[in-house]
């Protein structure tokens, strides 16, 4: 579940009930069904702070907080940017029906220096746009001008 920290309290109660009772009632159904699920969640919010502020249910937090993996923002992992950019270039070109895309050193330098407030999704979308509009080899000129702008 992506962005669990933004889930309304009412929905949190429903999710907690599913996890505790291990059953759901599909929309339109009259009977419940047993489920055996593992939940993986992600959020950009500080859930400990949200619990303290009564913005996130404490009982749900402890139910979900079994194995915690903290991943720093993309701007704190510049070494990952080239790897991700090359991966997205291959996958996105294929999905858009385009031939393989090469990223120039200049394009990679701009991508690596960008602040990426939108993290990996922003990087992926930037490459999707550049590949959709570009032709084969992506240079710095093919990237959004805002990437070079501060903040």
N, CA, C and O atoms as a GROMACS GRO file, in nm:
protein
  604
    1UNK      N    1   0.085  -0.117   0.000
    1UNK     CA    2   0.000   0.000   0.000
    1UNK      C    3   0.089   0.123   0.000
    1UNK      O    4   0.169   0.143   0.092
    2UNK      N    5   0.076   0.203  -0.101
    2UNK     CA    6   0.160   0.321  -0.113
    2UNK      C    7   0.098   0.437  -0.037
    2UNK      O    8  -0.024   0.453  -0.036
    3UNK      N    9   0.181   0.516   0.026
    3UNK     CA   10   0.141   0.635   0.101
    3UNK      C   11   0.037   0.603   0.209
    3UNK      O   12  -0.065   0.671   0.221
    4UNK      N   13   0.065   0.501   0.287
    4UNK     CA   14  -0.023   0.459   0.397
    4UNK      C   15  -0.045   0.574   0.496
    4UNK      O   16  -0.150   0.581   0.560
    5UNK      N   17   0.053   0.662   0.510
    5UNK     CA   18   0.042   0.773   0.604
    5UNK      C   19  -0.064   0.874   0.565
    5UNK      O   20  -0.106   0.954   0.648
    6UNK      N   21  -0.109   0.871   0.440
    6UNK     CA   22  -0.214   0.962   0.395
    6UNK      C   23  -0.353   0.899   0.402
    6UNK      O   24  -0.452   0.963   0.366
    7UNK      N   25  -0.360   0.775   0.448
    7UNK     CA   26  -0.489   0.706   0.457
    7UNK      C   27  -0.576   0.768   0.565
    7UNK      O   28  -0.528   0.789   0.677
    8UNK      N   29  -0.702   0.799   0.534
    8UNK     CA   30  -0.792   0.856   0.635
    8UNK      C   31  -0.810   0.761   0.754
    8UNK      O   32  -0.805   0.639   0.738
    9UNK      N   33  -0.831   0.817   0.872
    9UNK     CA   34  -0.848   0.738   0.994
    9UNK      C   35  -0.958   0.633   0.980
    9UNK      O   36  -0.944   0.521   1.029
   10UNK      N   37  -1.066   0.669   0.915
   10UNK     CA   38  -1.179   0.576   0.895
   10UNK      C   39  -1.134   0.452   0.816
   10UNK      O   40  -1.173   0.340   0.848
   11UNK      N   41  -1.054   0.474   0.713
   11UNK     CA   42  -1.004   0.362   0.632
   11UNK      C   43  -0.900   0.282   0.711
   11UNK      O   44  -0.891   0.160   0.696
   12UNK      N   45  -0.822   0.350   0.794
   12UNK     CA   46  -0.725   0.280   0.878
   12UNK      C   47  -0.795   0.179   0.968
   12UNK      O   48  -0.746   0.067   0.987
   13UNK      N   49  -0.909   0.218   1.024
   13UNK     CA   50  -0.984   0.128   1.110
   13UNK      C   51  -1.030   0.005   1.032
   13UNK      O   52  -1.026  -0.107   1.085
   14UNK      N   53  -1.071   0.024   0.909
   14UNK     CA   54  -1.115  -0.089   0.827
   14UNK      C   55  -0.998  -0.182   0.793
   14UNK      O   56  -1.012  -0.304   0.796
   15UNK      N   57  -0.884  -0.123   0.761
   15UNK     CA   58  -0.766  -0.204   0.732
   15UNK      C   59  -0.724  -0.284   0.855
   15UNK      O   60  -0.690  -0.401   0.845
   16UNK      N   61  -0.726  -0.220   0.971
   16UNK     CA   62  -0.689  -0.288   1.095
   16UNK      C   63  -0.783  -0.407   1.120
   16UNK      O   64  -0.738  -0.514   1.160
   17UNK      N   65  -0.911  -0.387   1.096
   17UNK     CA   66  -1.008  -0.495   1.114
   17UNK      C   67  -0.977  -0.612   1.023
   17UNK      O   68  -0.986  -0.728   1.065
   18UNK      N   69  -0.941  -0.584   0.900
   18UNK     CA   70  -0.905  -0.692   0.805
   18UNK      C   71  -0.783  -0.768   0.856
   18UNK      O   72  -0.779  -0.890   0.852
   19UNK      N   73  -0.684  -0.694   0.905
   19UNK     CA   74  -0.561  -0.759   0.953
   19UNK      C   75  -0.586  -0.842   1.079
   19UNK      O   76  -0.528  -0.949   1.095
   20UNK      N   77  -0.672  -0.794   1.166
   20UNK     CA   78  -0.700  -0.867   1.289
   20UNK      C   79  -0.792  -0.986   1.269
   20UNK      O   80  -0.769  -1.093   1.325
   21UNK      N   81  -0.896  -0.968   1.190
   21UNK     CA   82  -0.996  -1.074   1.172
   21UNK      C   83  -0.961  -1.167   1.056
   21UNK      O   84  -1.018  -1.276   1.045
   22UNK      N   85  -0.870  -1.125   0.971
   22UNK     CA   86  -0.828  -1.203   0.855
   22UNK      C   87  -0.944  -1.243   0.765
   22UNK      O   88  -0.951  -1.355   0.714
   23UNK      N   89  -1.034  -1.147   0.746
   23UNK     CA   90  -1.143  -1.170   0.654
   23UNK      C   91  -1.191  -1.038   0.595
   23UNK      O   92  -1.176  -0.931   0.656
   24UNK      N   93  -1.248  -1.047   0.477
   24UNK     CA   94  -1.303  -0.932   0.407
   24UNK      C   95  -1.441  -0.967   0.353
   24UNK      O   96  -1.475  -1.084   0.335
   25UNK      N   97  -1.519  -0.866   0.328
   25UNK     CA   98  -1.645  -0.885   0.260
   25UNK      C   99  -1.640  -0.801   0.134
   25UNK      O  100  -1.648  -0.678   0.139
   26UNK      N  101  -1.625  -0.867   0.019
   26UNK     CA  102  -1.618  -0.792  -0.108
   26UNK      C  103  -1.743  -0.707  -0.129
   26UNK      O  104  -1.852  -0.741  -0.083
   27UNK      N  105  -1.724  -0.597  -0.200
   27UNK     CA  106  -1.835  -0.508  -0.229
   27UNK      C  107  -1.946  -0.586  -0.299
   27UNK      O  108  -1.922  -0.655  -0.398
   28UNK      N  109  -2.067  -0.574  -0.248
   28UNK     CA  110  -2.182  -0.642  -0.305
   28UNK      C  111  -2.206  -0.783  -0.253
   28UNK      O  112  -2.311  -0.842  -0.279
   29UNK      N  113  -2.110  -0.837  -0.180
   29UNK     CA  114  -2.124  -0.973  -0.128
   29UNK      C  115  -2.200  -0.970   0.005
   29UNK      O  116  -2.205  -0.868   0.073
   30UNK      N  117  -2.258  -1.083   0.039
   30UNK     CA  118  -2.330  -1.094   0.166
   30UNK      C  119  -2.251  -1.171   0.270
   30UNK      O  120  -2.283  -1.168   0.389
   31UNK      N  121  -2.146  -1.241   0.224
   31UNK     CA  122  -2.065  -1.321   0.315
   31UNK      C  123  -1.921  -1.273   0.314
   31UNK      O  124  -1.872  -1.216   0.216
   32UNK      N  125  -1.855  -1.297   0.426
   32UNK     CA  126  -1.713  -1.263   0.434
   32UNK      C  127  -1.630  -1.377   0.379
   32UNK      O  128  -1.674  -1.492   0.372
   33UNK      N  129  -1.507  -1.344   0.340
   33UNK     CA  130  -1.412  -1.443   0.290
   33UNK      C  131  -1.285  -1.435   0.373
   33UNK      O  132  -1.238  -1.326   0.406
   34UNK      N  133  -1.231  -1.549   0.407
   34UNK     CA  134  -1.105  -1.554   0.479
   34UNK      C  135  -0.992  -1.511   0.385
   34UNK      O  136  -0.994  -1.543   0.266
   35UNK      N  137  -0.895  -1.440   0.439
   35UNK     CA  138  -0.779  -1.399   0.360
   35UNK      C  139  -0.652  -1.426   0.440
   35UNK      O  140  -0.651  -1.420   0.563
   36UNK      N  141  -0.547  -1.456   0.368
   36UNK     CA  142  -0.414  -1.473   0.427
   36UNK      C  143  -0.324  -1.381   0.349
   36UNK      O  144  -0.282  -1.414   0.238
   37UNK      N  145  -0.293  -1.265   0.406
   37UNK     CA  146  -0.218  -1.163   0.332
   37UNK      C  147  -0.096  -1.115   0.410
   37UNK      O  148  -0.090  -1.124   0.532
   38UNK      N  149  -0.001  -1.064   0.335
   38UNK     CA  150   0.112  -0.993   0.391
   38UNK      C  151   0.101  -0.853   0.335
   38UNK      O  152   0.075  -0.836   0.216
   39UNK      N  153   0.121  -0.755   0.417
   39UNK     CA  154   0.105  -0.616   0.375
   39UNK      C  155   0.241  -0.548   0.373
   39UNK      O  156   0.316  -0.553   0.470
   40UNK      N  157   0.271  -0.485   0.262
   40UNK     CA  158   0.391  -0.402   0.249
   40UNK      C  159   0.342  -0.261   0.227
   40UNK      O  160   0.263  -0.235   0.136
   41UNK      N  161   0.388  -0.169   0.310
   41UNK     CA  162   0.342  -0.031   0.300
   41UNK      C  163   0.460   0.063   0.279
   41UNK      O  164   0.574   0.031   0.312
   42UNK      N  165   0.429   0.179   0.224
   42UNK     CA  166   0.529   0.283   0.205
   42UNK      C  167   0.466   0.417   0.239
   42UNK      O  168   0.346   0.436   0.225
   43UNK      N  169   0.549   0.508   0.285
   43UNK     CA  170   0.502   0.643   0.313
   43UNK      C  171   0.619   0.739   0.315
   43UNK      O  172   0.733   0.700   0.340
   44UNK      N  173   0.589   0.863   0.288
   44UNK     CA  174   0.689   0.968   0.300
   44UNK      C  175   0.676   1.038   0.436
   44UNK      O  176   0.761   1.119   0.472
   45UNK      N  177   0.572   1.007   0.508
   45UNK     CA  178   0.545   1.072   0.637
   45UNK      C  179   0.617   1.004   0.752
   45UNK      O  180   0.650   0.886   0.744
   46UNK      N  181   0.641   1.078   0.857
   46UNK     CA  182   0.697   1.025   0.981
   46UNK      C  183   0.579   0.969   1.060
   46UNK      O  184   0.507   1.044   1.126
   47UNK      N  185   0.560   0.838   1.055
   47UNK     CA  186   0.442   0.778   1.119
   47UNK      C  187   0.449   0.786   1.272
   47UNK      O  188   0.345   0.792   1.337
   48UNK      N  189   0.567   0.785   1.329
   48UNK     CA  190   0.578   0.799   1.475
   48UNK      C  191   0.522   0.934   1.516
   48UNK      O  192   0.447   0.944   1.613
   49UNK      N  193   0.557   1.036   1.443
   49UNK     CA  194   0.504   1.171   1.469
   49UNK      C  195   0.353   1.176   1.442
   49UNK      O  196   0.279   1.240   1.517
   50UNK      N  197   0.309   1.110   1.336
   50UNK     CA  198   0.166   1.109   1.302
   50UNK      C  199   0.086   1.038   1.411
   50UNK      O  200  -0.026   1.079   1.442
   51UNK      N  201   0.141   0.931   1.468
   51UNK     CA  202   0.074   0.861   1.579
   51UNK      C  203   0.063   0.955   1.699
   51UNK      O  204  -0.043   0.965   1.760
   52UNK      N  205   0.172   1.024   1.731
   52UNK     CA  206   0.172   1.116   1.845
   52UNK      C  207   0.071   1.229   1.826
   52UNK      O  208   0.011   1.277   1.922
   53UNK      N  209   0.052   1.271   1.700
   53UNK     CA  210  -0.042   1.378   1.670
   53UNK      C  211  -0.184   1.326   1.648
   53UNK      O  212  -0.273   1.402   1.610
   54UNK      N  213  -0.204   1.196   1.671
   54UNK     CA  214  -0.335   1.132   1.652
   54UNK      C  215  -0.384   1.141   1.507
   54UNK      O  216  -0.504   1.144   1.481
   55UNK      N  217  -0.289   1.144   1.414
   55UNK     CA  218  -0.322   1.148   1.272
   55UNK      C  219  -0.311   1.010   1.208
   55UNK      O  220  -0.351   0.989   1.093
   56UNK      N  221  -0.255   0.915   1.284
   56UNK     CA  222  -0.243   0.778   1.238
   56UNK      C  223  -0.268   0.688   1.357
   56UNK      O  224  -0.219   0.714   1.467
   57UNK      N  225  -0.344   0.582   1.335
   57UNK     CA  226  -0.381   0.492   1.446
   57UNK      C  227  -0.258   0.419   1.500
   57UNK      O  228  -0.182   0.358   1.425
   58UNK      N  229  -0.240   0.428   1.630
   58UNK     CA  230  -0.126   0.363   1.694
   58UNK      C  231  -0.133   0.211   1.680
   58UNK      O  232  -0.031   0.147   1.654
   59UNK      N  233  -0.252   0.154   1.697
   59UNK     CA  234  -0.265   0.009   1.687
   59UNK      C  235  -0.231  -0.041   1.546
   59UNK      O  236  -0.170  -0.146   1.531
   60UNK      N  237  -0.271   0.035   1.445
   60UNK     CA  238  -0.237  -0.004   1.308
   60UNK      C  239  -0.087   0.012   1.283
   60UNK      O  240  -0.025  -0.071   1.217
   61UNK      N  241  -0.030   0.118   1.337
   61UNK     CA  242   0.115   0.139   1.322
   61UNK      C  243   0.192   0.018   1.375
   61UNK      O  244   0.281  -0.032   1.307
   62UNK      N  245   0.159  -0.028   1.494
   62UNK     CA  246   0.232  -0.141   1.552
   62UNK      C  247   0.201  -0.271   1.480
   62UNK      O  248   0.285  -0.362   1.478
   63UNK      N  249   0.085  -0.282   1.422
   63UNK     CA  250   0.050  -0.402   1.344
   63UNK      C  251   0.133  -0.407   1.215
   63UNK      O  252   0.174  -0.514   1.171
   64UNK      N  253   0.155  -0.290   1.155
   64UNK     CA  254   0.227  -0.284   1.028
   64UNK      C  255   0.379  -0.277   1.045
   64UNK      O  256   0.453  -0.318   0.955
   65UNK      N  257   0.426  -0.225   1.156
   65UNK     CA  258   0.568  -0.195   1.175
   65UNK      C  259   0.645  -0.319   1.223
   65UNK      O  260   0.698  -0.322   1.334
   66UNK      N  261   0.648  -0.421   1.139
   66UNK     CA  262   0.717  -0.546   1.173
   66UNK      C  263   0.861  -0.543   1.123
   66UNK      O  264   0.955  -0.557   1.201
   67UNK      N  265   0.878  -0.523   0.995
   67UNK     CA  266   1.010  -0.510   0.936
   67UNK      C  267   1.014  -0.371   0.872
   67UNK      O  268   0.936  -0.341   0.782
   68UNK      N  269   1.104  -0.289   0.919
   68UNK     CA  270   1.109  -0.150   0.873
   68UNK      C  271   1.234  -0.130   0.789
   68UNK      O  272   1.346  -0.162   0.830
   69UNK      N  273   1.213  -0.075   0.672
   69UNK     CA  274   1.324  -0.043   0.582
   69UNK      C  275   1.315   0.106   0.553
   69UNK      O  276   1.218   0.153   0.493
   70UNK      N  277   1.416   0.180   0.594
   70UNK     CA  278   1.417   0.323   0.566
   70UNK      C  279   1.506   0.347   0.445
   70UNK      O  280   1.622   0.308   0.442
   71UNK      N  281   1.448   0.411   0.346
   71UNK     CA  282   1.520   0.438   0.223
   71UNK      C  283   1.535   0.588   0.208
   71UNK      O  284   1.435   0.660   0.200
   72UNK      N  285   1.657   0.637   0.206
   72UNK     CA  286   1.678   0.782   0.193
   72UNK      C  287   1.622   0.832   0.061
   72UNK      O  288   1.607   0.756  -0.035
   73UNK      N  289   1.593   0.961   0.056
   73UNK     CA  290   1.545   1.024  -0.066
   73UNK      C  291   1.649   1.007  -0.176
   73UNK      O  292   1.768   0.992  -0.149
   74UNK      N  293   1.603   1.010  -0.300
   74UNK     CA  294   1.692   0.991  -0.415
   74UNK      C  295   1.804   1.095  -0.416
   74UNK      O  296   1.917   1.063  -0.454
   75UNK      N  297   1.776   1.217  -0.374
   75UNK     CA  298   1.880   1.322  -0.373
   75UNK      C  299   1.994   1.288  -0.276
   75UNK      O  300   2.104   1.343  -0.288
   76UNK      N  301   1.967   1.198  -0.181
   76UNK     CA  302   2.070   1.156  -0.087
   76UNK      C  303   2.145   1.032  -0.137
   76UNK      O  304   2.237   0.983  -0.071
   77UNK      N  305   2.104   0.981  -0.254
   77UNK     CA  306   2.166   0.862  -0.312
   77UNK      C  307   2.206   0.888  -0.457
   77UNK      O  308   2.160   0.817  -0.546
   78UNK      N  309   2.289   0.988  -0.482
   78UNK     CA  310   2.320   1.022  -0.622
   78UNK      C  311   2.383   0.906  -0.699
   78UNK      O  312   2.373   0.901  -0.822
   79UNK      N  313   2.446   0.815  -0.629
   79UNK     CA  314   2.505   0.700  -0.697
   79UNK      C  315   2.403   0.607  -0.758
   79UNK      O  316   2.436   0.527  -0.846
   80UNK      N  317   2.278   0.615  -0.714
   80UNK     CA  318   2.172   0.530  -0.769
   80UNK      C  319   2.110   0.588  -0.896
   80UNK      O  320   2.046   0.516  -0.972
   81UNK      N  321   2.129   0.717  -0.919
   81UNK     CA  322   2.058   0.785  -1.028
   81UNK      C  323   2.096   0.731  -1.165
   81UNK      O  324   2.008   0.704  -1.247
   82UNK      N  325   2.224   0.714  -1.191
   82UNK     CA  326   2.266   0.663  -1.323
   82UNK      C  327   2.211   0.522  -1.346
   82UNK      O  328   2.161   0.491  -1.454
   83UNK      N  329   2.221   0.439  -1.244
   83UNK     CA  330   2.170   0.302  -1.256
   83UNK      C  331   2.020   0.301  -1.285
   83UNK      O  332   1.974   0.230  -1.374
   84UNK      N  333   1.945   0.380  -1.211
   84UNK     CA  334   1.800   0.388  -1.233
   84UNK      C  335   1.768   0.448  -1.369
   84UNK      O  336   1.680   0.399  -1.439
   85UNK      N  337   1.840   0.554  -1.408
   85UNK     CA  338   1.815   0.618  -1.537
   85UNK      C  339   1.839   0.520  -1.652
   85UNK      O  340   1.759   0.513  -1.745
   86UNK      N  341   1.946   0.445  -1.646
   86UNK     CA  342   1.975   0.347  -1.752
   86UNK      C  343   1.868   0.237  -1.756
   86UNK      O  344   1.826   0.193  -1.863
   87UNK      N  345   1.826   0.193  -1.638
   87UNK     CA  346   1.720   0.092  -1.630
   87UNK      C  347   1.590   0.146  -1.692
   87UNK      O  348   1.529   0.080  -1.777
   88UNK      N  349   1.550   0.265  -1.650
   88UNK     CA  350   1.426   0.324  -1.704
   88UNK      C  351   1.438   0.348  -1.854
   88UNK      O  352   1.339   0.332  -1.926
   89UNK      N  353   1.555   0.386  -1.902
   89UNK     CA  354   1.572   0.410  -2.045
   89UNK      C  355   1.542   0.284  -2.125
   89UNK      O  356   1.479   0.291  -2.231
   90UNK      N  357   1.585   0.170  -2.076
   90UNK     CA  358   1.560   0.043  -2.145
   90UNK      C  359   1.412   0.005  -2.136
   90UNK      O  360   1.348  -0.023  -2.237
   91UNK      N  361   1.361   0.005  -2.014
   91UNK     CA  362   1.223  -0.040  -1.991
   91UNK      C  363   1.121   0.052  -2.058
   91UNK      O  364   1.027   0.005  -2.121
   92UNK      N  365   1.141   0.182  -2.044
   92UNK     CA  366   1.044   0.276  -2.099
   92UNK      C  367   1.049   0.281  -2.251
   92UNK      O  368   0.944   0.290  -2.316
   93UNK      N  369   1.167   0.274  -2.310
   93UNK     CA  370   1.175   0.271  -2.456
   93UNK      C  371   1.099   0.150  -2.510
   93UNK      O  372   1.023   0.161  -2.606
   94UNK      N  373   1.120   0.036  -2.446
   94UNK     CA  374   1.050  -0.085  -2.488
   94UNK      C  375   0.898  -0.067  -2.475
   94UNK      O  376   0.823  -0.101  -2.567
   95UNK      N  377   0.853  -0.014  -2.361
   95UNK     CA  378   0.709   0.000  -2.338
   95UNK      C  379   0.646   0.104  -2.432
   95UNK      O  380   0.526   0.097  -2.461
   96UNK      N  381   0.725   0.199  -2.478
   96UNK     CA  382   0.675   0.301  -2.571
   96UNK      C  383   0.694   0.259  -2.717
   96UNK      O  384   0.663   0.336  -2.809
   97UNK      N  385   0.745   0.137  -2.738
   97UNK     CA  386   0.765   0.088  -2.875
   97UNK      C  387   0.876   0.160  -2.949
   97UNK      O  388   0.873   0.171  -3.071
   98UNK      N  389   0.974   0.208  -2.875
   98UNK     CA  390   1.085   0.281  -2.935
   98UNK      C  391   1.211   0.195  -2.931
   98UNK      O  392   1.221   0.102  -2.851
   99UNK      N  393   1.306   0.226  -3.018
   99UNK     CA  394   1.434   0.153  -3.013
   99UNK      C  395   1.510   0.189  -2.885
   99UNK      O  396   1.478   0.288  -2.819
  100UNK      N  397   1.610   0.110  -2.852
  100UNK     CA  398   1.687   0.139  -2.730
  100UNK      C  399   1.738   0.283  -2.728
  100UNK      O  400   1.773   0.340  -2.831
  101UNK      N  401   1.740   0.340  -2.609
  101UNK     CA  402   1.777   0.481  -2.592
  101UNK      C  403   1.913   0.489  -2.521
  101UNK      O  404   1.938   0.420  -2.423
  102UNK      N  405   1.998   0.574  -2.574
  102UNK     CA  406   2.128   0.599  -2.511
  102UNK      C  407   2.121   0.732  -2.437
  102UNK      O  408   2.065   0.829  -2.489
  103UNK      N  409   2.176   0.736  -2.318
  103UNK     CA  410   2.185   0.860  -2.240
  103UNK      C  411   2.326   0.914  -2.252
  103UNK      O  412   2.423   0.844  -2.222
  104UNK      N  413   2.339   1.039  -2.295
  104UNK     CA  414   2.472   1.098  -2.307
  104UNK      C  415   2.529   1.126  -2.168
  104UNK      O  416   2.456   1.130  -2.070
  105UNK      N  417   2.660   1.145  -2.163
  105UNK     CA  418   2.724   1.179  -2.036
  105UNK      C  419   2.667   1.309  -1.980
  105UNK      O  420   2.649   1.323  -1.860
  106UNK      N  421   2.638   1.405  -2.068
  106UNK     CA  422   2.582   1.533  -2.025
  106UNK      C  423   2.443   1.514  -1.964
  106UNK      O  424   2.410   1.576  -1.863
  107UNK      N  425   2.362   1.430  -2.026
  107UNK     CA  426   2.229   1.403  -1.972
  107UNK      C  427   2.240   1.336  -1.835
  107UNK      O  428   2.167   1.371  -1.742
  108UNK      N  429   2.331   1.241  -1.823
  108UNK     CA  430   2.351   1.174  -1.694
  108UNK      C  431   2.400   1.272  -1.588
  108UNK      O  432   2.363   1.261  -1.471
  109UNK      N  433   2.484   1.367  -1.626
  109UNK     CA  434   2.533   1.467  -1.531
  109UNK      C  435   2.417   1.554  -1.481
  109UNK      O  436   2.410   1.585  -1.362
  110UNK      N  437   2.328   1.594  -1.572
  110UNK     CA  438   2.212   1.675  -1.531
  110UNK      C  439   2.121   1.593  -1.440
  110UNK      O  440   2.075   1.643  -1.337
  111UNK      N  441   2.096   1.470  -1.477
  111UNK     CA  442   2.010   1.384  -1.395
  111UNK      C  443   2.070   1.364  -1.256
  111UNK      O  444   1.999   1.369  -1.156
  112UNK      N  445   2.200   1.341  -1.249
  112UNK     CA  446   2.266   1.316  -1.121
  112UNK      C  447   2.266   1.440  -1.033
  112UNK      O  448   2.259   1.428  -0.910
  113UNK      N  449   2.273   1.558  -1.092
  113UNK     CA  450   2.278   1.682  -1.015
  113UNK      C  451   2.139   1.733  -0.973
  113UNK      O  452   2.129   1.820  -0.887
  114UNK      N  453   2.034   1.680  -1.034
  114UNK     CA  454   1.899   1.729  -1.005
  114UNK      C  455   1.858   1.695  -0.862
  114UNK      O  456   1.902   1.594  -0.807
  115UNK      N  457   1.773   1.779  -0.799
  115UNK     CA  458   1.734   1.756  -0.659
  115UNK      C  459   1.629   1.647  -0.638
  115UNK      O  460   1.621   1.594  -0.527
  116UNK      N  461   1.551   1.612  -0.735
  116UNK     CA  462   1.452   1.505  -0.730
  116UNK      C  463   1.359   1.509  -0.608
  116UNK      O  464   1.356   1.414  -0.529
  117UNK      N  465   1.285   1.618  -0.590
  117UNK     CA  466   1.190   1.620  -0.478
  117UNK      C  467   1.081   1.514  -0.492
  117UNK      O  468   1.021   1.473  -0.392
  118UNK      N  469   1.055   1.469  -0.614
  118UNK     CA  470   0.957   1.364  -0.638
  118UNK      C  471   1.017   1.225  -0.638
  118UNK      O  472   0.950   1.127  -0.671
  119UNK      N  473   1.144   1.216  -0.602
  119UNK     CA  474   1.215   1.090  -0.590
  119UNK      C  475   1.213   1.007  -0.719
  119UNK      O  476   1.215   1.062  -0.829
  120UNK      N  477   1.210   0.875  -0.705
  120UNK     CA  478   1.223   0.786  -0.820
  120UNK      C  479   1.109   0.804  -0.919
  120UNK      O  480   1.130   0.792  -1.039
  121UNK      N  481   0.988   0.833  -0.871
  121UNK     CA  482   0.876   0.854  -0.963
  121UNK      C  483   0.902   0.971  -1.055
  121UNK      O  484   0.872   0.966  -1.174
  122UNK      N  485   0.958   1.078  -1.000
  122UNK     CA  486   0.988   1.195  -1.082
  122UNK      C  487   1.095   1.162  -1.186
  122UNK      O  488   1.083   1.202  -1.302
  123UNK      N  489   1.198   1.090  -1.146
  123UNK     CA  490   1.302   1.047  -1.240
  123UNK      C  491   1.241   0.962  -1.351
  123UNK      O  492   1.269   0.984  -1.469
  124UNK      N  493   1.158   0.867  -1.314
  124UNK     CA  494   1.094   0.780  -1.414
  124UNK      C  495   1.008   0.862  -1.511
  124UNK      O  496   1.014   0.842  -1.632
  125UNK      N  497   0.930   0.954  -1.457
  125UNK     CA  498   0.843   1.035  -1.543
  125UNK      C  499   0.923   1.129  -1.633
  125UNK      O  500   0.885   1.153  -1.748
  126UNK      N  501   1.033   1.182  -1.582
  126UNK     CA  502   1.120   1.266  -1.665
  126UNK      C  503   1.174   1.186  -1.782
  126UNK      O  504   1.175   1.235  -1.896
  127UNK      N  505   1.218   1.066  -1.757
  127UNK     CA  506   1.270   0.983  -1.865
  127UNK      C  507   1.158   0.938  -1.960
  127UNK      O  508   1.180   0.929  -2.081
  128UNK      N  509   1.041   0.910  -1.906
  128UNK     CA  510   0.928   0.873  -1.992
  128UNK      C  511   0.898   0.987  -2.091
  128UNK      O  512   0.879   0.963  -2.210
  129UNK      N  513   0.894   1.110  -2.039
  129UNK     CA  514   0.866   1.226  -2.125
  129UNK      C  515   0.976   1.243  -2.230
  129UNK      O  516   0.947   1.261  -2.348
  130UNK      N  517   1.101   1.238  -2.186
  130UNK     CA  518   1.213   1.259  -2.278
  130UNK      C  519   1.218   1.150  -2.385
  130UNK      O  520   1.246   1.179  -2.501
  131UNK      N  521   1.192   1.028  -2.348
  131UNK     CA  522   1.195   0.917  -2.445
  131UNK      C  523   1.078   0.928  -2.542
  131UNK      O  524   1.094   0.905  -2.662
  132UNK      N  525   0.960   0.963  -2.490
  132UNK     CA  526   0.842   0.976  -2.577
  132UNK      C  527   0.863   1.086  -2.681
  132UNK      O  528   0.819   1.072  -2.796
  133UNK      N  529   0.928   1.193  -2.641
  133UNK     CA  530   0.946   1.306  -2.733
  133UNK      C  531   1.078   1.301  -2.810
  133UNK      O  532   1.092   1.368  -2.913
  134UNK      N  533   1.172   1.222  -2.763
  134UNK     CA  534   1.306   1.220  -2.823
  134UNK      C  535   1.322   1.117  -2.932
  134UNK      O  536   1.230   1.043  -2.966
  135UNK      N  537   1.442   1.116  -2.985
  135UNK     CA  538   1.477   1.024  -3.093
  135UNK      C  539   1.608   0.954  -3.061
  135UNK      O  540   1.715   1.008  -3.092
  136UNK      N  541   1.602   0.837  -3.001
  136UNK     CA  542   1.722   0.756  -2.980
  136UNK      C  543   1.816   0.800  -2.870
  136UNK      O  544   1.814   0.742  -2.761
  137UNK      N  545   1.897   0.898  -2.896
  137UNK     CA  546   2.002   0.941  -2.803
  137UNK      C  547   1.952   1.062  -2.725
  137UNK      O  548   1.916   1.164  -2.784
  138UNK      N  549   1.949   1.051  -2.591
  138UNK     CA  550   1.900   1.161  -2.509
  138UNK      C  551   2.017   1.245  -2.456
  138UNK      O  552   2.107   1.194  -2.391
  139UNK      N  553   2.012   1.373  -2.486
  139UNK     CA  554   2.115   1.464  -2.438
  139UNK      C  555   2.053   1.552  -2.329
  139UNK      O  556   1.934   1.542  -2.300
  140UNK      N  557   2.134   1.636  -2.270
  140UNK     CA  558   2.086   1.728  -2.167
  140UNK      C  559   1.976   1.818  -2.222
  140UNK      O  560   1.885   1.856  -2.149
  141UNK      N  561   1.983   1.852  -2.352
  141UNK     CA  562   1.883   1.939  -2.413
  141UNK      C  563   1.745   1.873  -2.420
  141UNK      O  564   1.644   1.941  -2.431
  142UNK      N  565   1.741   1.740  -2.413
  142UNK     CA  566   1.614   1.668  -2.418
  142UNK      C  567   1.544   1.663  -2.283
  142UNK      O  568   1.428   1.624  -2.274
  143UNK      N  569   1.613   1.703  -2.178
  143UNK     CA  570   1.558   1.698  -2.042
  143UNK      C  571   1.487   1.829  -2.009
  143UNK      O  572   1.512   1.932  -2.071
  144UNK      N  573   1.400   1.824  -1.910
  144UNK     CA  574   1.327   1.943  -1.867
  144UNK      C  575   1.423   2.050  -1.817
  144UNK      O  576   1.514   2.019  -1.740
  145UNK      N  577   1.405   2.174  -1.860
  145UNK     CA  578   1.492   2.281  -1.812
  145UNK      C  579   1.488   2.298  -1.660
  145UNK      O  580   1.585   2.343  -1.600
  146UNK      N  581   1.377   2.261  -1.599
  146UNK     CA  582   1.363   2.278  -1.453
  146UNK      C  583   1.458   2.186  -1.376
  146UNK      O  584   1.482   2.211  -1.257
  147UNK      N  585   1.512   2.084  -1.438
  147UNK     CA  586   1.604   1.994  -1.367
  147UNK      C  587   1.733   2.067  -1.329
  147UNK      O  588   1.792   2.037  -1.226
  148UNK      N  589   1.774   2.160  -1.409
  148UNK     CA  590   1.897   2.233  -1.382
  148UNK      C  591   1.874   2.348  -1.285
  148UNK      O  592   1.968   2.404  -1.229
  149UNK      N  593   1.745   2.384  -1.266
  149UNK     CA  594   1.712   2.495  -1.177
  149UNK      C  595   1.724   2.451  -1.032
  149UNK      O  596   1.695   2.336  -1.000
  150UNK      N  597   1.766   2.540  -0.943
  150UNK     CA  598   1.775   2.503  -0.801
  150UNK      C  599   1.637   2.475  -0.742
  150UNK      O  600   1.539   2.542  -0.773
  151UNK      N  601   1.633   2.373  -0.653
  151UNK     CA  602   1.512   2.338  -0.576
  151UNK      C  603   1.398   2.313  -0.662
  151UNK      O  604   1.290   2.282  -0.612
   0.00000   0.00000   0.00000
